[in-house]
Amino acid sequence: MTSKPPPLSKAEDRFEVSREQLFEEVWETPILHLAEKYAVSGSYLARVCTVLRVPRPPVGYWQKKAVGRAPRRPELPEAQPGDQQIWSKDRPLARPAREERGEEPQKAGRGAARPAVNALLRGTKSQFLKTRKIDANEFLR
C-alpha cells in the first residue's frame, strides 16, 4: 500500500491537474488519500473524475492489489469535444456532455426499467377501489 501524500500548502493551493495526471494518481493512490492531498472530499474528487472522464478503481481494488489479484487497469478514454481537460480547485467543474445534451445517465442494473409500482403496493389498487364512499366526518379503515 502506498503512503499518504502530504497535503498541499497554502502556496500550492492554486494548482492545475490534467486528466492524464489525475488518471495516474487515482490508480496509484486510494482516492481518499488523494483527496487529502488536494484538500477536498473523496466524493468531490470522485465527481471530478466523472467530469474529466477518468475511470476509477472498482470497489475492493486496493484489497485485491495488496494480495496480488487486482483487476487490469483500463486505458484512459479519449477526451470528447467539449470535455474538461484540466481540473483546478479555483474554477468550477464543467457539466458532463451527456447532461448538456439532455440525455439521462444510464442506470445500473440489468437494463430493464424499474416497475412503476413498489413491490409492497402491488395488487392493492383493487382493494382501494372496492371501498364505499365515506362521509365528511368518517375515515376509512
N, C-alpha and C positions, 0 to 999 in steps of 0.2 A: 504494500500500500504506500502511496506517496505521502510525503509530509505536507502539512498545510502551508500554502504560500503566505508570505507576510502581507497584511493589509496595506492598501495604498496610503501614503501620507497625504497631507493636505496639499502639498505642492504637486503631487501626482494625481490629484482628484480629477483633473481635466485630462482625459485620455480618449483615444480612439482605438477601437478594436475591429479589425477586419473579420469578415465571416470565416476566412480560412484560418486565421489565428484562433478565433473562438472555437472552431471545429476541433483543432488540435488540442486546445486546452480542455475542452469538455470531455474528450476521450482519454486524456492523461490524468485528470484530477476529478474527483467527485464534485458534482455541481454545487453542493453546499459549501465545500471548501473554496471553490472558485468564487462563489457569491460573497464569502467573507473577504476574499482578496479585493473584490471590486466594491465592497461595502454596499451591497444590495441584498435583497432576499433571494432565496432559492427559487421561489415561484416567479419572481420578476425575471431572473436570469433564464428560466425555462421559457418565459414568454418572449424574451429577446431571441432565444434560439429559434422559436417558432416563426417570428417575424423575419429573421435572417435566413430561414430555411436551412438551419443547421440541425442534422439529426443528433439525437441524444442517446446515450446508452440506455438499454432497457432496464426495467426493474430487476434487481438481483445481479446485475452485471459485475459489480465490484466484488461480491462474494465469490462468484464463479471465476473471476480473474485471479483471485487470491489462491484458488486451488488449481489453476491452470486449465480451466474449462470455459473460458469466456467465449461468447459468440464472435464471429468475424466482424470487424469494424466495417461499416458501409462506406462507400465513397461519398464525398461531398457533392450533392446535386448541383448542376449548373444553375447559375442565377438567371432568373427570367427577367425580361424587360420590365422596369419599374420596381424591381425588388430593391430593398435597402441593402447596401453593401457594407456599411460601417456603422458600428454602434458606439455611441458616446452618451455618458450619463447626463450631460448638459443639453442634449437635444431629444425631443420626443420621438417615440417609436413610430414608424410608419405602419399603416394598417396592411395586413396581408392582402395581396392582389385579389384573391378569391372573394374577400369581403367587399372590396370596392366594386367588383362586378355583380354583386348581389347574390352570389352563389352561397348555399348553405355548406358548412363544413360537413364532411362525411362522418356519420355516426359509427361508432364501433359496434361490432356485433355480427350477426350472421347475414346482414344485408336486408333482412325483412323489416318492414315497417312495424313499429310498435302497435299493439292493439289500441283502439280508441277508448276502450273501457278498461278500468282497473280490474284485475283478476278477482278481487273481493266483491266487486259490484256486478259481475256478470250474472245474468239471469234474474236480477232483482227488478228490472223495469216492469215486467208483467205484474209483479206483486204490488207495485205502486199504482199501476193503472186499474187494479181490481178494487180499490178502496171506494168508499162512499163520499159524497160531498159533506163537508163539515160546516157548522155554523160559525159565527164570528167569535163566540166565547168558548169554543171547543178546541181540542187539539187531537191530532191523530196519533194513535199509539202504533 
